[in-house]
Amino acid sequence: MKKELQTSKSVLDEGIDRTLRLNIPIPNPDTVTPEDVIRYRVLVAHAWIERDIKFNFLPDDIPDFATIGDYCDHNMYLLDEALHGSKVGSFYEWDWDVQKICDHFNAVADALSMWLASGRKGSAADYIDIEASFS
């Protein structure tokens, strides 16, 4: 990892304020669909990645989601431990087999990768392509 280049802590670090997600409407856990969770997780990860770029934890020219793995465990952007036990916080709460969980995480990662590859144009949610992620 390229931690020596970092000048601040990530939003993923313990004790860092993760309330950026509070500006993003949380789907109702009783009626949420997997597609709702994909969109929500993409929006939260987008906000967290932007925060980490703003505070120089990540460089502003990250070309794709996988490259974030050079700086931290990039998969942690895909979960929200503060929403532990909620279907909105993680696909692990859906009682699916491992492959189905991975497919949904990949849909989020794919959207984030395309957004980063675009130079962070628009919202990462604009890059969600459910059909492509599940083909």
LOLO-771372 format. One record per residue (C-alpha): residue number from 1; residue in three letters; chain; x, y, z. Coordinates in nm, 2 decimals, decimal comma. Layout:
// LOLO-771372
NUM / ala / A / X / Y / Z
...
// end
This chain:
// LOLO-771372
1 / met / A / 0,00 / 0,00 / 0,00
2 / lys / A / 0,11 / 0,36 / -0,06
3 / lys / A / 0,05 / 0,48 / 0,29
4 / glu / A / 0,36 / 0,69 / 0,28
5 / leu / A / 0,20 / 0,92 / 0,03
6 / gln / A / -0,11 / 0,99 / 0,25
7 / thr / A / -0,13 / 1,30 / 0,46
8 / ser / A / -0,45 / 1,23 / 0,65
9 / lys / A / -0,67 / 0,95 / 0,77
10 / ser / A / -0,94 / 0,78 / 0,56
11 / val / A / -1,31 / 0,81 / 0,64
12 / leu / A / -1,28 / 0,43 / 0,68
13 / asp / A / -1,05 / 0,47 / 0,99
14 / glu / A / -1,19 / 0,43 / 1,33
15 / gly / A / -1,30 / 0,75 / 1,50
16 / ile / A / -1,35 / 0,94 / 1,17
17 / asp / A / -1,69 / 1,10 / 1,11
18 / arg / A / -1,88 / 0,90 / 0,86
19 / thr / A / -2,19 / 1,11 / 0,87
20 / leu / A / -2,15 / 1,20 / 0,50
21 / arg / A / -2,40 / 0,93 / 0,44
22 / leu / A / -2,66 / 1,12 / 0,64
23 / asn / A / -2,73 / 1,34 / 0,34
24 / ile / A / -2,82 / 1,03 / 0,14
25 / pro / A / -3,17 / 0,90 / 0,19
26 / ile / A / -3,16 / 0,56 / 0,35
27 / pro / A / -3,40 / 0,31 / 0,18
28 / asn / A / -3,66 / 0,17 / 0,41
29 / pro / A / -3,52 / -0,16 / 0,54
30 / asp / A / -3,87 / -0,32 / 0,53
31 / thr / A / -3,93 / -0,26 / 0,16
32 / val / A / -3,57 / -0,22 / 0,03
33 / thr / A / -3,48 / -0,41 / -0,29
34 / pro / A / -3,13 / -0,52 / -0,38
35 / glu / A / -3,12 / -0,25 / -0,66
36 / asp / A / -3,20 / 0,01 / -0,39
37 / val / A / -2,91 / -0,11 / -0,19
38 / ile / A / -2,68 / -0,10 / -0,49
39 / arg / A / -2,77 / 0,26 / -0,55
40 / tyr / A / -2,74 / 0,35 / -0,18
41 / arg / A / -2,40 / 0,18 / -0,14
42 / val / A / -2,27 / 0,35 / -0,46
43 / leu / A / -2,38 / 0,69 / -0,33
44 / val / A / -2,23 / 0,64 / 0,01
45 / ala / A / -1,90 / 0,51 / -0,14
46 / his / A / -1,89 / 0,81 / -0,38
47 / ala / A / -1,93 / 1,05 / -0,08
48 / trp / A / -1,66 / 0,87 / 0,12
49 / ile / A / -1,42 / 0,85 / -0,17
50 / glu / A / -1,47 / 1,22 / -0,24
51 / arg / A / -1,40 / 1,30 / 0,12
52 / asp / A / -1,08 / 1,09 / 0,12
53 / ile / A / -0,97 / 1,27 / -0,20
54 / lys / A / -1,05 / 1,62 / -0,05
55 / phe / A / -0,84 / 1,54 / 0,26
56 / asn / A / -0,55 / 1,40 / 0,06
57 / phe / A / -0,59 / 1,04 / 0,18
58 / leu / A / -0,64 / 0,94 / -0,19
59 / pro / A / -0,49 / 1,12 / -0,49
60 / asp / A / -0,74 / 1,30 / -0,71
61 / asp / A / -0,65 / 1,10 / -1,02
62 / ile / A / -0,75 / 0,75 / -0,91
63 / pro / A / -0,82 / 0,57 / -1,24
64 / asp / A / -1,05 / 0,30 / -1,10
65 / phe / A / -1,19 / 0,14 / -0,79
66 / ala / A / -0,93 / -0,14 / -0,78
67 / thr / A / -0,64 / 0,11 / -0,76
68 / ile / A / -0,79 / 0,24 / -0,43
69 / gly / A / -0,66 / -0,09 / -0,30
70 / asp / A / -0,31 / 0,05 / -0,32
71 / tyr / A / -0,40 / 0,29 / -0,04
72 / cys / A / -0,64 / 0,10 / 0,18
73 / asp / A / -0,88 / -0,20 / 0,18
74 / his / A / -1,10 / -0,05 / -0,09
75 / asn / A / -1,37 / -0,31 / -0,02
76 / met / A / -1,45 / -0,13 / 0,30
77 / tyr / A / -1,61 / 0,15 / 0,10
78 / leu / A / -1,88 / -0,11 / 0,00
79 / leu / A / -2,01 / -0,16 / 0,36
80 / asp / A / -2,14 / 0,06 / 0,63
81 / glu / A / -2,07 / -0,10 / 0,97
82 / ala / A / -2,27 / 0,18 / 1,14
83 / leu / A / -2,58 / 0,02 / 0,98
84 / his / A / -2,48 / -0,32 / 1,12
85 / gly / A / -2,76 / -0,57 / 1,10
86 / ser / A / -2,94 / -0,38 / 0,83
87 / lys / A / -3,00 / -0,50 / 0,48
88 / val / A / -2,91 / -0,14 / 0,37
89 / gly / A / -2,57 / -0,16 / 0,54
90 / ser / A / -2,44 / -0,47 / 0,36
91 / phe / A / -2,54 / -0,74 / 0,12
92 / tyr / A / -2,42 / -0,99 / 0,39
93 / glu / A / -2,76 / -0,94 / 0,56
94 / trp / A / -2,96 / -1,07 / 0,27
95 / asp / A / -2,90 / -1,44 / 0,35
96 / trp / A / -2,77 / -1,51 / 0,00
97 / asp / A / -2,50 / -1,75 / -0,12
98 / val / A / -2,15 / -1,61 / -0,15
99 / gln / A / -2,17 / -1,57 / -0,53
100 / lys / A / -2,49 / -1,36 / -0,52
101 / ile / A / -2,33 / -1,14 / -0,25
102 / cys / A / -2,02 / -1,10 / -0,47
103 / asp / A / -2,23 / -1,01 / -0,77
104 / his / A / -2,40 / -0,73 / -0,58
105 / phe / A / -2,07 / -0,60 / -0,44
106 / asn / A / -1,93 / -0,61 / -0,79
107 / ala / A / -2,22 / -0,40 / -0,93
108 / val / A / -2,13 / -0,13 / -0,67
109 / ala / A / -1,76 / -0,16 / -0,75
110 / asp / A / -1,82 / -0,15 / -1,13
111 / ala / A / -2,02 / 0,17 / -1,10
112 / leu / A / -1,75 / 0,33 / -0,88
113 / ser / A / -1,48 / 0,22 / -1,13
114 / met / A / -1,66 / 0,37 / -1,43
115 / trp / A / -1,72 / 0,69 / -1,23
116 / leu / A / -1,35 / 0,72 / -1,14
117 / ala / A / -1,24 / 0,63 / -1,49
118 / ser / A / -1,46 / 0,92 / -1,62
119 / gly / A / -1,26 / 1,16 / -1,40
120 / arg / A / -1,54 / 1,17 / -1,14
121 / lys / A / -1,79 / 1,33 / -1,37
122 / gly / A / -2,14 / 1,34 / -1,23
123 / ser / A / -2,27 / 1,09 / -0,97
124 / ala / A / -2,13 / 0,74 / -0,94
125 / ala / A / -2,49 / 0,63 / -0,94
126 / asp / A / -2,52 / 0,74 / -1,30
127 / tyr / A / -2,28 / 0,46 / -1,38
128 / ile / A / -2,48 / 0,17 / -1,23
129 / asp / A / -2,55 / -0,09 / -1,50
130 / ile / A / -2,73 / -0,38 / -1,33
131 / glu / A / -2,75 / -0,59 / -1,65
132 / ala / A / -2,38 / -0,56 / -1,73
133 / ser / A / -2,28 / -0,64 / -1,37
134 / phe / A / -2,49 / -0,96 / -1,37
135 / ser / A / -2,40 / -1,09 / -1,72
// end
